[in-house]
Amino acid sequence: MYFALQRGTLMSEEFDRGNAETATIIEFASDIVSAYVSNNPIQSGELPDLIRDVHTTLRQLNDA
């Protein structure tokens, strides 16, 4: 584990927080996409773009 201080925060804690945020965003994205495709017809070829768009939007909202 890496314990160097960076602006008063342990880098390992900062790394863990970033991983937790990423995991949460992925979980939210999968929930949103799952709900959407359960209630709307979608071509299988459109699914990767939908996943990317939802994930990108959630990341942008998180960073705002």
N, C-alpha and C positions, 0 to 999 in steps of 0.2 A: 504494500500500500504506500502511496506517495503522500507525504505530509508537509510539503512546502507551503509556506504562507503566501497568499496572493491577495492583496488588498484586504487583509484581515480575515480572509476565508480560507479554510483548508482546501487545497485543490481537490483532494479526494471527495470532500463533501460537495464541491461544485460539480464534479464529474457525476456523482451519484444523483444529484438534483437534475442534471441534464438528461441522464438516462431515464429517470422517473418521468420527466416531462415528455420525452420522446415516446415512452411506453404508453402514457396516458393519451397522447395525440393519436397514436396508432389504434388504441382501443376505441376511442371516440369515432375515428374514421371508419373502422370496421362496423361499429354499431349503426352509424348513419347509412353507409352503403348497404348493409344488410336490410335495414328497414326500407330503404328506397327500392331495392330490387325485389323485395317481397310484395310490394304494392304497385309496381310499374313494370311494364314490359320493357326489356332491354336486350339488345343483341349481345352475344358473348364477346364480340370484338370491341364493343363500347365499354366493357367493364374496366379494363386497365386505365382508360382515360378518366372514367368516373372516380375510381379509387385515387388516382393522382390528383385530380382536381379537388376532391374533398380533403385529402391530406394536406395539400398546399394551402388551401384556405384556412384550415385549422392552425397550421404553423404560423401563417401570417397574423391571424387573430391572437395567437399566443405571444407573438413578438411585439405586438402593438402596445 
